[in-house]
Each structure stands twice: as structure tokens, then as C-alpha cells.
Amino acid sequence: MPVIRKLLPLAAACGLAALALGVGVLGLPHAARADDPTPTPVLLEDGAGIDEYYIRRGWTNGLDSPPEHPQQPAARPQAVMPYSVTLPVVMGGEAPKETRALYVTRWDFMPDNVRGPADISTIVDQCARAHMNVIFFQVRGTADAVYSSRIEPWWNTGSHPLGQNPGWDPLADIINKAHAKGIEVHAWLNVYPAWLGTTPPPATTTPIHMYPDFNQKYGTQWLQWSPSGPMQLNSSYLCANPAFSAVTDRVVAVCTDLLSRYALDGLHFDYIRYDAYTYSYDPVSNQAYAAVQAAEPGLTREEWQRRQVTNLIARVRAESLPHRPQAHLTAAVWPCYQYDPAWNWPYWSTNSDGYHGHYQDSQGWARSGLLDGIMPMLYSVSFHDYPDRYKAMVQNFVQGSGSGAVIAGIQPDYTSFSDIAWRIEAARDNGAKGEAFLSYHVLWDQEHTYGRDYWQALADGPYQRPAVPYWPR
């Protein structure tokens, strides 16, 4: 399978929008200008994800050394092209319904109990300033916990090793502060990644980490297998097997623990898929598929594997959600649901889409109501720099997701704010129920490294009127 790569360019100059009377002037996606600084690209494999993106940028130590002053004074981006903003339609004095979400990773704040709470306060304040209304707060990276878990060990903060209590509970802190400002908090979980890196986690933590625990109990059968054998520790994720019952049991238990003990507004699933179309050919999956196929002769292996991932969501809804029935279930999903060869995109094939390549039936989850919303990750190079593809995928997801909310993923690292504003407008025009920005540190970097206050640009422009999150129930 060809390697699809992400080009995540560092942001580089300035952009949009003086706005007045509720209607702004926004630029269409702009062509590069001769005076634009040359961005430094960060090239990533598509499956590497946000963790490797942060690692390569050196962003894994939190926002511990912000400059006293940005390289340029933070300023509202200036208008570059005429373009009218269509604000969400509302009746009377009602607030518009539009989900405006921000991803906050476990590396977006200092882990210690001195600086950490102050960083959380800043994150919440910036969201409120930009009129955002949902925070996806990462609580599980690699079978560890960014909260006081009864099931998994505290995450390795750098200053505190895996399993050591950092002295405060970041999840409880951000829930209290965000709710005070009317912002929802959804716990963001990496579902199947079990570890990152070539050095295994220690077996001495309390609770014991999943990797040594499951290795001792099950050997390698709990891992995803290619035809040549089990996945090995590597520089990217080691992934657990969706068809292995103990893996599903663990994730459901984590979800139940979260919903029963924290005042969460939702759970947000990431990496809820097989790693690639070549997985998983482990002995457990081979035997289980053969047994089911005997009863359903027409069942393909592809469809059987999709059922394994779907089963996890169904169990969370049935077993975990009753502990907090008002909470919403959502997921970050592969940016292309089913690839059409007629599109003729370089490096893409049906083996690299979500449905066939990762056995992820994202539109089916939204259509059936298993999930309340899905967030297509429209920030890989195939979509990040191609507005026509971005628009086409928003349309595709909206058309295929029934009453489920489609929230368009945006990475706000563009040189011009007009590129962000255009994507918000395109999402609205094509039926999406909001946007999800990846991530806090990217917006922080825009302001503190490049002097671009995109928080204020959002509030002055497309998010000028505060909104309440849209969910179908």
C-alpha cells in the first residue's frame, strides 16, 4: 500500500479580517505571495497522528517556555479579499446551534501542580474569548490516564514517570473551569494505541499498565497482527486488537469509570480503527471469523472486522452511557470514508480509505445513532491544501451520516486566517454542524511565534455570535 503522508506546514505570515455589523470581509483561500515566509514542513505518515506531530515539533514538554513577547506583536489579521460571512441562522433571541470544538492534548499544559492549573485556566479563557463551546480534552494516550483512574496508570509527564501521581487532576480542573464559562468538556480517548516507542512501559506501576499485564496474560494475541506476525514496539503506535475481548472490556471499563466519576459532557474516540488494511491476522481473529463465517457464509472478512470496532461503540453506549445518559459519544474519523477511484487522488486507493482500509464505518455509526457526531480529520495533505477536496468530503460525510452531526476537522496552521474562515463557511454551507480545531498548541503557536491572534479573529469573524453546541439528541 502506498504510504500516504501528511504535510503539516508551519504557519508563516498574516491574513484576514476587519469585521463590522456582524458581517465580515473574508478572503478566499489565497495563493502564496512572494513575500510570504517559507514554511518549514513537517512530513508525517498518515497513521502517525498527533503524538508524532508534537514529538517532531518538540512540543511534548508542555507550554513551559512561552516568549516574553511574540516575534511580532499579536494583532488581528487584516482583510485581504472581499467575502461575506454567513452567520448561523437563528430565531428571535436564541443562540445559534453550532459545535465549535478545540482539541487539547496531554502535552498542551504543564503537568506539574504549580504551572498546570494556570495553563488550564489560559486554555479555557482562550476558548471563551474565541466563542468556542466544546473542549476535547485528551485523557488517554497509550493505555494511560490524564486523570485519577482506577484502571490505568498516570501518564508519563516527563517530570513524573508513568504511574506517579502529578499532584493534581487535570480532567477535574478543566471540567470545573470550562463549565464555569459554559464550555462543554468531552474526554478524548485514543482507543486502540497501547504504547508509543521502542522501550516498553515498566510492569511496576499501580495500576499495572496494559502492555505488561496483557503480555503476561495473553502473550501477543491481544495485539494486531499483519500476515507476518504481531505488531512490534516501534517509533509509532503499538495497537491492540479490536477483536480481542479483553481489549474491548478494558476500553469499556475505562469509559464507565470516566462517566461514573466525572461531570463529563461526552466521550470522544480517536484511533478507533484498525491500523491498516493488512491487520489483523492474529490467531484469535482467524478462528473467530471462521466460526462466524460458517453461520454466515456470505460474510466478508472486511465486514466482520468492521463489526468488531462497531461492537466497542455499541457496548459503551449500552454499558457506560447509562452512568451519565446526557453525555454525547463522538469520534475523530478517517478523512475519506469510501474512496472513489474516479477522484484520481495521488497515493489514495480503496485500501487507504476508512471503510475498506481501516474497517471504520464512521458514517454508519452516525447514521444509526451509535455516535452523536463524527469529526472527519480533514487536515492531511490530501485535504489541508485542497479546498475542493475539503468541500467534497464535507458534502460526502453530511450526505452519508443521516441525522448524526458532522463536525469538520480543521488544522489552523494556515498563513492567512482567510483559509480558516473559508473552511468554516464551506462547512456551514454544506450542512456540517460545526468545526473541530486541531489543536490548542497550533493556535498558541500562531499567536506566540508568529504574532497572529486567531482567537480574536474567530470572535470578530465567523464566531462573532456565541453559539451552543449542536448535538442531535
C-alpha positions as CSV (number, residue, x, y, z in Angstrom):
1,M,0.0,0.0,0.0
2,P,1.4,3.4,-0.9
3,V,2.3,5.5,2.1
4,I,0.0,8.5,2.4
5,R,1.9,11.3,4.1
6,K,0.8,14.4,5.9
7,L,2.4,17.7,5.1
8,L,1.8,19.8,8.1
9,P,3.4,23.1,7.3
10,L,4.4,25.5,10.0
11,A,2.5,28.7,9.7
12,A,4.2,31.7,8.2
13,A,2.7,35.2,7.7
14,C,-0.5,37.1,8.2
15,G,-4.1,37.2,7.0
16,L,-7.8,38.4,7.5
17,A,-10.4,40.3,8.7
18,A,-11.7,43.6,9.9
19,L,-15.4,42.9,10.6
20,A,-18.3,45.2,11.3
21,L,-22.1,44.9,12.0
22,G,-22.0,41.1,12.1
23,V,-20.8,40.7,8.5
24,G,-17.2,40.3,7.7
25,V,-14.9,40.5,4.8
26,L,-13.0,37.3,4.5
27,G,-10.6,36.2,1.8
28,L,-10.9,33.1,-0.3
29,P,-8.1,30.5,0.1
30,H,-5.2,32.6,-1.0
31,A,-2.3,31.8,-3.4
32,A,1.2,32.1,-1.9
33,R,2.7,35.6,-2.2
34,A,6.3,36.4,-3.0
35,D,6.7,38.0,0.4
36,D,5.3,35.0,2.4
37,P,8.0,33.5,4.6
38,T,8.8,30.0,3.5
39,P,7.2,27.5,5.9
40,T,9.1,24.6,7.4
41,P,7.2,21.4,6.5
42,V,6.7,18.6,9.0
43,L,6.3,15.4,7.0
44,L,4.4,12.6,8.8
45,E,3.0,9.3,7.9
46,D,-0.8,9.5,7.9
47,G,-1.1,6.9,10.6
48,A,1.4,8.6,12.9
49,G,-1.1,11.0,14.4
50,I,-1.0,14.0,16.7
51,D,1.6,12.4,19.0
52,E,4.3,12.1,16.4
53,Y,3.4,15.6,15.1
54,Y,4.0,17.0,18.6
55,I,7.2,15.0,19.0
56,R,8.7,16.2,15.8
57,R,8.0,19.8,16.7
58,G,9.4,19.4,20.2
59,W,6.0,20.2,21.8
60,T,5.9,17.3,24.3
61,N,7.1,19.3,27.3
62,G,4.0,21.5,27.6
63,L,3.9,25.2,27.1
64,D,6.7,25.7,29.6
65,S,8.7,28.4,27.8
66,P,6.5,31.0,26.1
67,P,8.4,34.0,24.9
68,E,8.0,37.2,26.9
69,H,6.8,38.8,23.7
70,P,5.9,37.2,20.4
71,Q,8.3,37.7,17.4
72,Q,5.7,40.2,16.2
73,P,3.0,42.0,18.2
74,A,-0.1,39.8,18.3
75,A,-2.6,41.5,16.1
76,R,-5.9,40.9,14.5
77,P,-5.3,39.6,10.9
78,Q,-6.2,42.2,8.3
79,A,-8.7,41.8,5.5
80,V,-7.3,40.7,2.2
81,M,-10.3,39.9,-0.1
82,P,-14.0,40.7,-0.1
83,Y,-16.0,37.8,1.1
84,S,-19.2,38.0,3.1
85,V,-19.7,35.7,6.1
86,T,-23.0,33.9,6.5
87,L,-23.6,33.7,10.3
88,P,-25.7,30.8,11.6
89,V,-29.4,31.4,11.1
90,V,-31.3,31.8,14.4
91,M,-34.9,32.6,15.5
92,G,-35.5,35.6,17.7
93,G,-33.0,35.9,20.6
94,E,-32.0,32.2,20.6
95,A,-28.3,31.4,20.4
96,P,-27.3,29.6,17.2
97,K,-26.5,25.9,17.5
98,E,-23.1,25.1,16.2
99,T,-20.4,22.9,17.7
100,R,-17.1,24.9,17.9
101,A,-14.6,22.4,19.3
102,L,-10.9,22.6,20.3
103,Y,-8.6,19.6,20.8
104,V,-6.4,19.9,23.9
105,T,-3.7,17.2,24.0
106,R,-1.9,15.9,27.1
107,W,1.1,18.0,26.0
108,D,-0.8,21.3,25.8
109,F,-0.2,22.2,29.5
110,M,2.5,21.8,32.1
111,P,2.0,18.6,34.0
112,D,3.0,19.8,37.5
113,N,0.6,21.1,40.0
114,V,2.2,24.6,40.1
115,R,2.0,25.7,36.4
116,G,-0.5,23.2,35.2
117,P,-3.7,24.7,36.7
118,A,-2.7,28.1,35.4
119,D,-2.2,26.7,31.9
120,I,-5.6,25.1,32.1
121,S,-7.1,28.4,33.0
122,T,-5.5,30.0,30.0
123,I,-6.8,27.3,27.7
124,V,-10.3,27.8,28.9
125,D,-10.0,31.6,28.7
126,Q,-8.8,31.5,25.1
127,C,-11.7,29.1,24.2
128,A,-14.2,31.5,25.7
129,R,-12.5,34.5,24.0
130,A,-12.9,32.8,20.6
131,H,-16.5,31.8,21.3
132,M,-15.7,28.1,21.2
133,N,-18.0,25.9,23.2
134,V,-16.5,22.4,23.3
135,I,-13.1,21.1,24.5
136,F,-11.9,17.6,23.6
137,F,-9.5,17.0,26.4
138,Q,-7.1,14.1,25.9
139,V,-7.4,11.7,28.9
140,R,-5.9,8.5,27.4
141,G,-2.9,8.5,25.1
142,T,-1.4,5.0,25.3
143,A,-3.5,3.0,27.8
144,D,-2.6,5.6,30.5
145,A,-4.6,8.3,32.3
146,V,-4.5,12.1,32.4
147,Y,-6.9,11.9,35.4
148,S,-7.2,9.9,38.6
149,S,-8.0,6.5,37.1
150,R,-8.9,3.3,38.9
151,I,-7.9,1.2,35.9
152,E,-4.8,2.7,34.2
153,P,-1.6,4.4,35.5
154,W,-1.0,8.1,35.4
155,W,0.6,9.2,32.1
156,N,4.3,9.9,31.9
157,T,4.5,13.6,32.1
158,G,8.3,13.8,31.7
159,S,8.7,15.3,35.2
160,H,6.7,12.4,36.7
161,P,7.3,8.9,35.4
162,L,4.5,6.6,34.3
163,G,2.3,5.7,37.3
164,Q,3.3,8.6,39.5
165,N,0.5,11.0,40.7
166,P,1.4,14.5,39.5
167,G,-0.3,16.1,42.5
168,W,-3.5,17.3,40.8
169,D,-6.2,16.1,38.5
170,P,-6.1,17.9,35.1
171,L,-9.5,16.5,34.0
172,A,-11.3,17.6,37.1
173,D,-9.7,21.0,36.9
174,I,-10.6,21.7,33.3
175,I,-14.2,20.5,33.8
176,N,-14.7,22.9,36.7
177,K,-13.2,25.9,34.8
178,A,-14.8,25.2,31.5
179,H,-18.3,24.6,32.9
180,A,-18.0,27.9,34.8
181,K,-17.7,29.6,31.4
182,G,-20.4,27.5,29.7
183,I,-18.0,25.3,27.7
184,E,-18.5,21.5,27.4
185,V,-15.7,19.1,28.2
186,H,-15.5,15.7,26.4
187,A,-12.9,13.2,27.4
188,W,-10.8,12.3,24.4
189,L,-9.5,8.7,24.3
190,N,-7.0,7.0,22.0
191,V,-8.9,3.7,21.8
192,Y,-6.5,1.1,20.4
193,P,-3.0,2.5,20.8
194,A,-1.4,0.7,23.7
195,W,2.1,2.2,23.7
196,L,4.4,4.6,21.7
197,G,8.1,3.9,21.3
198,T,10.6,1.1,21.4
199,T,11.1,0.9,25.1
200,P,8.3,-1.0,26.9
201,P,6.5,0.5,29.9
202,P,7.5,-0.8,33.3
203,A,5.5,-3.6,35.0
204,T,5.8,-1.9,38.4
205,T,3.1,0.8,38.2
206,T,-0.2,0.8,40.2
207,P,-2.5,0.1,38.4
208,I,-0.3,-2.0,36.1
209,H,0.0,-0.8,32.5
210,M,-2.0,-2.8,29.9
211,Y,1.2,-3.8,27.9
212,P,3.0,-5.8,30.6
213,D,-0.3,-7.0,32.1
214,F,-1.7,-8.3,28.8
215,N,1.6,-9.7,27.6
216,Q,1.8,-11.8,30.8
217,K,-1.8,-13.0,30.5
218,Y,-2.3,-13.4,26.7
219,G,1.1,-13.4,25.0
220,T,0.9,-11.4,21.8
221,Q,-2.6,-12.5,20.8
222,W,-4.1,-9.2,22.1
223,L,-2.1,-7.2,19.5
224,Q,-2.9,-6.5,15.9
225,W,-1.1,-8.9,13.6
226,S,0.0,-8.5,10.0
227,P,0.2,-11.7,7.9
228,S,3.8,-12.0,9.0
229,G,3.2,-11.7,12.8
230,P,2.3,-9.5,15.7
231,M,2.9,-5.7,15.7
232,Q,6.2,-4.9,17.4
233,L,7.2,-1.9,19.6
234,N,8.2,0.8,17.2
235,S,8.6,4.6,16.9
236,S,4.8,4.9,16.3
237,Y,1.9,3.2,18.0
238,L,1.6,-0.4,19.1
239,C,-2.0,-1.2,18.6
240,A,-4.4,-3.5,20.4
241,N,-6.7,-5.9,18.6
242,P,-10.3,-4.8,18.3
243,A,-11.5,-8.5,18.1
244,F,-9.8,-9.5,21.4
245,S,-12.5,-9.4,24.0
246,A,-10.2,-8.3,26.9
247,V,-9.2,-5.3,24.9
248,T,-12.8,-4.3,24.4
249,D,-13.5,-5.0,28.1
250,R,-10.7,-2.7,29.1
251,V,-11.9,0.3,27.0
252,V,-15.5,-0.1,28.1
253,A,-14.3,-0.2,31.7
254,V,-12.3,3.0,31.2
255,C,-15.4,4.7,29.7
256,T,-17.6,3.5,32.6
257,D,-15.0,4.8,35.1
258,L,-14.9,8.2,33.4
259,L,-18.7,8.7,33.1
260,S,-19.5,7.4,36.6
261,R,-17.0,9.7,38.3
262,Y,-16.6,12.9,36.3
263,A,-19.2,15.5,35.2
264,L,-18.4,15.0,31.5
265,D,-20.4,16.2,28.6
266,G,-19.2,13.4,26.4
267,L,-16.6,10.9,25.3
268,H,-14.6,11.4,22.1
269,F,-12.9,8.4,20.5
270,D,-9.8,8.6,18.4
271,Y,-7.8,5.8,16.7
272,I,-11.0,3.8,16.7
273,R,-10.0,1.7,13.8
274,Y,-7.6,-0.9,12.6
275,D,-4.1,0.4,11.9
276,A,-4.2,-0.6,8.2
277,Y,-5.9,-2.9,5.8
278,T,-3.2,-5.5,6.4
279,Y,-4.4,-6.0,10.0
280,S,-5.3,-8.2,11.9
281,Y,-4.4,-11.8,11.1
282,D,-3.9,-12.9,14.6
283,P,-4.9,-16.4,15.7
284,V,-7.9,-15.2,17.7
285,S,-9.4,-13.2,14.8
286,N,-8.7,-16.0,12.3
287,Q,-10.6,-18.6,14.5
288,A,-13.4,-16.2,15.3
289,Y,-14.0,-15.2,11.7
290,A,-14.0,-18.8,10.6
291,A,-16.6,-19.7,13.2
292,V,-18.9,-16.8,12.3
293,Q,-18.5,-17.4,8.5
294,A,-19.7,-20.9,9.0
295,A,-23.0,-19.5,10.2
296,E,-23.0,-16.5,7.7
297,P,-21.3,-17.9,4.5
298,G,-21.6,-14.5,2.7
299,L,-19.8,-12.5,5.4
300,T,-16.6,-11.0,4.2
301,R,-13.6,-10.6,6.5
302,E,-13.8,-6.8,5.9
303,E,-17.3,-6.7,7.2
304,W,-16.5,-8.9,10.2
305,Q,-13.6,-6.6,11.2
306,R,-15.9,-3.5,10.9
307,R,-18.3,-5.3,13.3
308,Q,-15.5,-5.6,15.9
309,V,-14.9,-1.9,16.0
310,T,-18.6,-1.1,15.9
311,N,-19.2,-3.6,18.8
312,L,-17.0,-1.5,21.1
313,I,-19.1,1.6,20.5
314,A,-22.3,-0.3,21.0
315,R,-21.0,-1.7,24.3
316,V,-20.0,1.8,25.5
317,R,-23.5,3.1,24.6
318,A,-25.2,0.2,26.3
319,E,-22.9,-0.3,29.4
320,S,-21.1,3.0,30.1
321,L,-23.5,5.7,28.9
322,P,-26.3,4.9,31.4
323,H,-23.9,6.2,34.1
324,R,-24.3,9.7,32.5
325,P,-27.1,9.4,29.9
326,Q,-26.9,13.1,28.9
327,A,-23.3,12.7,27.7
328,H,-22.6,12.5,24.0
329,L,-20.5,10.0,22.1
330,T,-18.4,11.2,19.2
331,A,-15.3,10.2,17.2
332,A,-12.5,11.6,15.1
333,V,-12.7,9.6,11.9
334,W,-10.6,8.9,8.8
335,P,-10.9,11.9,6.3
336,C,-12.2,9.8,3.4
337,Y,-15.0,7.3,4.2
338,Q,-15.0,5.3,0.9
339,Y,-12.6,6.3,-1.9
340,D,-13.9,6.6,-5.4
341,P,-11.1,5.7,-8.0
342,A,-12.7,8.3,-10.3
343,W,-11.3,11.0,-8.0
344,N,-7.8,10.0,-9.1
345,W,-6.0,11.3,-5.9
346,P,-2.3,10.6,-5.8
347,Y,-1.4,7.8,-3.2
348,W,-5.1,7.0,-2.5
349,S,-6.9,3.8,-3.1
350,T,-9.8,1.8,-1.5
351,N,-7.1,0.2,0.7
352,S,-6.4,3.6,2.2
353,D,-9.9,4.9,3.0
354,G,-11.7,4.5,6.3
355,Y,-14.2,1.9,5.3
356,H,-12.0,-0.6,3.5
357,G,-8.6,0.4,4.6
358,H,-9.2,0.8,8.4
359,Y,-12.5,-1.1,8.8
360,Q,-14.1,2.0,10.2
361,D,-17.8,2.5,9.4
362,S,-17.9,6.1,10.6
363,Q,-20.9,7.2,8.5
364,G,-22.8,4.1,9.6
365,W,-22.2,5.0,13.3
366,A,-23.6,8.5,12.8
367,R,-26.5,7.3,10.6
368,S,-27.6,4.6,13.1
369,G,-27.3,6.9,16.1
370,L,-24.5,4.9,17.8
371,L,-22.5,8.1,17.7
372,D,-24.0,11.6,18.1
373,G,-21.3,13.1,16.0
374,I,-18.2,12.4,13.8
375,M,-15.3,14.7,13.2
376,P,-13.6,13.9,9.8
377,M,-9.9,14.6,10.1
378,L,-9.7,16.9,7.1
379,Y,-6.1,18.1,7.8
380,S,-3.9,15.6,6.0
381,V,-2.1,16.9,2.9
382,S,-4.8,15.4,0.7
383,F,-7.3,17.9,2.2
384,H,-5.3,20.5,4.1
385,D,-4.1,22.3,0.9
386,Y,-7.0,21.3,-1.4
387,P,-10.2,23.3,-0.7
388,D,-12.2,21.5,-3.4
389,R,-11.5,18.1,-1.7
390,Y,-12.2,19.6,1.7
391,K,-15.6,20.8,0.5
392,A,-16.3,17.5,-1.3
393,M,-15.6,15.4,1.8
394,V,-17.8,17.6,4.0
395,Q,-20.6,17.1,1.5
396,N,-19.9,13.3,1.4
397,F,-20.0,12.9,5.2
398,V,-23.1,15.0,5.6
399,Q,-25.0,13.1,2.9
400,G,-24.0,9.7,4.3
401,S,-24.4,10.4,8.0
402,G,-28.2,10.9,8.3
403,S,-29.2,12.8,11.4
404,G,-25.7,12.4,13.0
405,A,-23.7,15.6,13.4
406,V,-20.7,16.1,11.1
407,I,-18.1,18.4,12.6
408,A,-15.4,19.3,10.1
409,G,-11.8,19.0,11.3
410,I,-9.6,22.0,10.7
411,Q,-5.9,22.5,11.5
412,P,-5.5,26.2,12.0
413,D,-1.8,26.4,10.9
414,Y,-2.5,28.5,7.8
415,T,-0.5,31.6,7.0
416,S,-3.8,33.5,6.3
417,F,-6.8,33.4,8.5
418,S,-8.9,33.6,5.3
419,D,-8.1,29.9,4.8
420,I,-9.7,29.1,8.1
421,A,-12.7,31.4,7.6
422,W,-13.3,29.9,4.2
423,R,-13.4,26.3,5.7
424,I,-15.8,27.4,8.4
425,E,-18.0,28.9,5.7
426,A,-17.7,25.8,3.5
427,A,-18.6,23.6,6.4
428,R,-21.7,25.7,7.2
429,D,-22.8,25.9,3.5
430,N,-22.6,22.1,3.1
431,G,-24.5,21.0,6.1
432,A,-21.9,20.4,8.8
433,K,-22.9,21.2,12.3
434,G,-19.7,22.8,13.3
435,E,-15.9,22.6,13.3
436,A,-13.2,21.0,15.4
437,F,-9.8,22.7,15.6
438,L,-6.6,20.6,16.0
439,S,-5.1,21.8,18.3
440,Y,-4.7,24.3,21.1
441,H,-0.9,24.3,20.7
442,V,-1.3,25.2,17.0
443,L,-3.3,28.3,17.8
444,W,-0.9,29.1,20.7
445,D,2.0,28.8,18.2
446,Q,0.2,31.2,15.7
447,E,-0.1,33.8,18.4
448,H,3.2,33.4,20.3
449,T,5.6,32.5,17.5
450,Y,4.0,34.4,14.5
451,G,2.0,37.2,16.2
452,R,-1.3,36.1,14.7
453,D,-4.2,36.3,17.2
454,Y,-6.5,33.8,15.5
455,W,-8.5,33.6,18.7
456,Q,-9.7,37.1,18.3
457,A,-10.1,36.7,14.6
458,L,-12.6,33.9,15.2
459,A,-14.5,36.0,17.7
460,D,-14.5,39.1,15.4
461,G,-15.5,37.0,12.3
462,P,-17.1,33.6,11.8
463,Y,-17.7,33.1,15.5
464,Q,-18.8,36.6,16.2
465,R,-22.1,35.5,17.7
466,P,-21.7,33.0,20.6
467,A,-23.3,29.6,20.0
468,V,-24.4,26.5,21.9
469,P,-23.1,23.1,20.7
470,Y,-25.2,21.2,18.2
471,W,-26.0,17.6,19.0
472,P,-28.8,15.5,17.5
473,R,-30.2,14.5,20.9
